[in-house]
């Protein structure tokens, strides 16, 4: 997740009045603002975990070396578990 992604999500959550209103010391006006921001960050993290999991599954199905394929399956399972936390 990039700095720009975090700023975009903070704005989307209402932590800034306008897109031009960037301040490195933003504060939330309410717990709801913080909850919206946390939900956006969590959703972005889940999407990235899913992207990586799918990539690992794709790679493991294309490999002919059994052990390497098994290792990727383990990694895929770990990523899936992390994405469900």
C-alpha positions in Angstrom: 0.0 0.0 0.0 1.5 3.3 -1.0 1.4 6.6 0.8 -1.0 7.9 -1.9 -3.3 5.0 -1.3 -3.4 5.8 2.4 -4.1 9.5 1.8 -6.8 8.6 -0.7 -8.5 6.3 1.9 -8.1 8.9 4.6 -9.9 11.4 2.4 -12.6 8.9 1.5 -13.2 8.2 5.1 -13.7 11.8 5.9 -10.5 12.6 7.6 -10.0 15.6 5.3 -12.4 18.2 4.1 -11.3 18.1 0.5 -8.8 16.4 -1.8 -6.5 19.5 -1.4 -6.7 19.4 2.4 -3.7 17.3 3.1 -2.1 17.6 6.5 0.4 15.1 7.9 -1.3 15.6 11.3 -4.9 14.8 10.3 -7.2 14.0 13.2 -10.5 12.2 13.2 -13.6 14.2 14.2 -15.4 11.0 15.4 -14.9 7.3 16.0 -17.0 6.7 12.9 -14.3 8.5 10.8 -11.7 6.2 12.2 -13.9 3.1 11.7 -14.4 4.0 8.1 -10.7 4.5 7.6 -9.9 1.2 9.3 -12.5 -0.6 7.1 -11.0 0.9 3.9 -7.5 -0.1 4.9 -8.6 -3.7 5.9 -10.5 -4.1 2.6 -7.4 -3.0 0.6 -5.3 -5.4 2.6 -7.8 -8.3 1.9 -7.8 -7.4 -1.8 -3.9 -7.6 -1.9 -3.9 -10.9 0.0 -6.4 -12.3 -2.4 -4.3 -11.1 -5.4 -1.2 -12.7 -4.0 -3.0 -16.0 -3.2 -4.4 -16.2 -6.7 -0.9 -15.6 -8.1 0.6 -18.4 -5.9 -2.2 -20.8 -7.0 -1.5 -19.9 -10.6 2.2 -20.5 -10.2 1.8 -23.8 -8.4 -0.5 -25.2 -11.1 2.1 -24.3 -13.8 5.1 -25.9 -12.0 6.2 -29.4 -12.9 8.6 -29.8 -10.0 6.5 -31.5 -7.2 8.3 -30.1 -4.2 8.3 -26.5 -5.4 4.6 -26.9 -6.2 3.9 -28.2 -2.6 5.8 -25.3 -1.1 3.7 -22.8 -3.1 0.6 -24.6 -2.0 1.7 -24.1 1.6 2.4 -20.4 0.9 -1.1 -20.1 -0.7 -2.7 -21.7 2.3 -0.9 -19.3 4.7 -1.9 -16.3 2.6 -5.5 -17.5 2.5 -5.5 -17.9 6.3 -4.0 -14.4 6.8 -6.7 -13.0 4.5 -9.4 -14.4 6.7 -8.1 -12.9 10.0 
